[in-house]
């Protein structure tokens, strides 16, 4: 029974770590992360965050104690919301290769 209990606990932890992408997009927009990082995390005034985001732990650590021009977000978003934001960023697909964009190949 102990092994089954551990398995349930581990799976629950994995589900929590994955986050809710739909909520993550909502929080990303509400907190106006898009102003610096673009609506799809493609970057702008701030660095590119997607399509291959940092781990949840690294993202949380950076958001809490950033370097450079980004202000710290200590009370504006919870750790769970940052996990959701990471999940949202992970859903953003790779952009098309330049060779597949006709306008760029004229």
N, C-alpha and C positions, 0 to 999 in steps of 0.2 A: 504494500500500500504506500510505503514511503516513496518509491520510485514514481508511481502514478501521480502522487501529490507534487513531487518536484517537477515532473513534466508539465503539469497544469500551470504551475507557478512560472516556469520558464516560458511557456507559450504565451501566457498573459503578459509577461514582461516584454516579449518580442512584439506583441500587438500594440502595446502602449508606445514602444519605441518607434514604431512605424508612423504614427500620427495620422491625423485626418486631413487629407489634402484639400478637401472642400473648405473646411474651417481655416486651414492655413492660407488659402487664397484670400478668404474674407479678412483675416487678420492682417495679411500683407498689404492689402489695399487700405484697410481702415487705419493702419499705422503709417500709411503713406511711404512704405519702403520703396514703392515703385518710383518715387520722385528721384531717387539716386540710383536705384538698381534696375530700373526698367520694369514694365508690367510683366514681362516674362523672365525677369532675372537676368536679362542680357547685358546689363551694365549700362553705365552712363557716367554721371559724376562719381558714382560709386562703382566698385568692382562687379564683374560678372558673377552671379550666384548660381546660375543654371546653364546647362542641363545637368552638370555633375556637382551638386552641392556638397559642402563640407558635411562631416558627420554631425549628428544632432549635438553631441558633446562639444565639438569644436565650434559650431555655430553659436551655441549658448554661451560658451566661454568668451567668444569674440564680442557678441552683442552686449554682454555685461561689462566687459573691460576692453573696448576697442582701442586701436591705435590710429593715428592719423586724424582725419577730420570728422569721422562719425561720432556723434554723441553717444554716451552710454545709455542703454535702455535697461534700467534696473527695476522699475515698477510698472512700466507701460505694458509689458507682455510677460506672461507666465512661462515657466519652462515647458509646460505642456503645449502652449501656443507656439513656442519656438519649434517644438517637435512637429507641430502641424504645418508650420511654415516650411520646414525642411521637407516634409512629405509633399507639399505642393510643388516646391522647386524640383523635387525628384521626378515629378510627372511631366515636366516640360521636356519635349523631345529635342534631340540634336537638330540643329538647323540643317537645311539641305546643303550638300556640297556645292561649292561655287560652280563647278562644271555642270550642275543640274539646274542652274538659274539662267534662263535664256538671256535676259537683259544684261547680265554680267559677262556674257560670252559673245557679244557682238563685235 
